[in-house]
Amino acid sequence: MQEDKAPTAEDVADWMLNQLRSASILKQTEAVEYILHNFGEQFLYTNENGNESIDKEVKKRFKKLHGGKAAWDRDGFFWGWTSR
């Protein structure tokens, strides 16, 4: 990411994919914290349960980048690689 341009949803999604690749898991709480401090609150929202969540556009781009090879674990609140 260049210093002189504002971050985009694509930048955030790229970061998420790189984190998933390096750790094989991406916890939502850690992702939200990192996104807030490094990309900005415009990429987050408060969901219907009152929890901070990642912007839907970011998640849409993230899904496109991983091409169905990652899955969301609803119980653990993290993304991990699928076994397919």
NORNORJO-V627695 format. One record per residue. RES is the residue in three letters. PHI is phi in degrees with one decimal (NA if undefined). Layout:
((RES,PHI) (RES,PHI))
//
This chain:
((MET,NA) (GLN,-75.5) (GLU,-65.9) (ASP,-91.0) (LYS,-118.0) (ALA,-71.0) (PRO,-65.3) (THR,-117.3) (ALA,-58.9) (GLU,-63.8) (ASP,-60.5) (VAL,-65.4) (ALA,-62.4) (ASP,-60.5) (TRP,-60.7) (MET,-59.1) (LEU,-63.7) (ASN,-62.9) (GLN,-63.6) (LEU,-62.9) (ARG,-62.2) (SER,-78.0) (ALA,-109.4) (SER,67.1) (ILE,-154.3) (LEU,-135.6) (LYS,-79.8) (GLN,-60.2) (THR,-60.6) (GLU,-69.8) (ALA,-64.5) (VAL,-59.6) (GLU,-61.5) (TYR,-64.8) (ILE,-60.2) (LEU,-56.9) (HIS,-83.5) (ASN,-114.3) (PHE,-120.4) (GLY,118.2) (GLU,-69.6) (GLN,-64.7) (PHE,-99.5) (LEU,-130.2) (TYR,-151.6) (THR,-95.4) (ASN,-80.0) (GLU,-64.0) (ASN,-92.1) (GLY,84.7) (ASN,-101.0) (GLU,-69.4) (SER,-135.9) (ILE,-86.2) (ASP,-47.9) (LYS,-61.2) (GLU,-65.9) (VAL,-63.4) (LYS,-64.4) (LYS,-63.1) (ARG,-68.0) (PHE,-60.6) (LYS,-60.9) (LYS,-63.8) (LEU,-66.2) (HIS,-83.5) (GLY,57.6) (GLY,83.2) (LYS,-88.4) (ALA,-122.2) (ALA,-134.7) (TRP,-88.1) (ASP,-97.6) (ARG,-64.3) (ASP,-75.2) (GLY,-96.9) (PHE,55.7) (PHE,-150.3) (TRP,-102.9) (GLY,-146.2) (TRP,-71.0) (THR,-80.6) (SER,-91.8) (ARG,-75.5))
//
